[in-house]
Amino acid sequence: MIRPVLLTLLSLMALAANSVLCRLALAPEQTPLAESLIDGATERVLASGAIDPVSFTLLRLVAGVGMLWLVIFLLSWKKSEPQKPVAGGSYRAGFMLFIYALAFSVAYLDLDTGAGALVLFGAVQLTMILAGWLQGQRLHFIEWAGVLLAFSGFVYLVLPGFSTPSFSGFILMTLAGIAWGGYTLKGRGSRTPALDTARNFLFTWPWLLLLILWLLIEGGEWTSRGVILALISGAITSGLGYVIWYATLPFYTGTQAAVLQLSVPVIAAVGGVVFVSEPVTMTLIIASLMILGGIFLVITGRWYLQRTASKAG
């Protein structure tokens, strides 16, 4: 029981951290990245449009490939008798990963954080719930109540800062959410999450070549800060984070995994309070209770109903 909980927490924290890194690198406004005390003075490090979205996506995915295959090499090197790895990953999953990463980055040029998060995670949840329904998964009343409560809490969290999104930004972020939902569903049956994730990242190479061609023709905007943020996002919070996420998925149904991801904005908001000194508001507290309460209902609802049915039988 401890292992699933730990993996879930780590994966959700990685997803939240990845969102923060992307926002810091691409946001048009100045956003505090860190504050450090030097000689009694506070030095504020800012990242404002530190890199363009195409370059960010390219570096992010390339860094993910490098980190993941380094992990695979180290794991195989420690084995006394190297075994032939089980085939995993696919070009389809790699394409979904690429579409998510690129559409997510470009969409945030036209959307603010609240609107973008609402569109993204709303699309993820609807995609995964619809896919589960088409595969014959039926939600019980308690699970529906949990879904509605969690989604309502998420809307309540972002509604104060919500502005009407641009049509192109809305379409791109919806596409990113559908792609991430599909990528997550592809990983539910993974038996070798590290290898599968590494191959999925590697299988983005045809699309990365198109990004390189685009940058050669149109040019890009690179700063050392933007490059560092992209590499951290790709190697740590994307590469290693997605491995943990794939390892977590077998413990949950598609609906449960979809609702779990609604906790990511809450974790990111808490990270903003801790690391960026953002204020703790009553809106954040109420929304967090609603989202976490909804997740609790979805995760425990089916177990409770099945247990009740078995006792009755």
Secondary structure, DSSP 8 states (H G I E B T S, - for coil): -HHHHHHHHHHHHHHHHHHHHHHHHH-SS--EEEEEEETTEEEEEE-SS-B-HHHHHHHHHHHHHHHHHHHHHHHHHH-SS---------HHHHHHHHHHHHHHHHHTTTS-HHHHHHHHHHHHHHHHHHHHHHTT----HHHHHHHHHHHHHHHHHHGGG-----HHHHHHHHHHHHHHHHHHHHTTT-S-HHHHHHHHHHTTHHHHHHHHHHHHHH---B-HHHHHHHHHIIIIIIIIHHHHHHHHGGGS-HHHHHHHGGGHHHHHHHHHHHHS-----HHHHHHHHHHHHHHHHHHHHHHHHHHHHHHH-
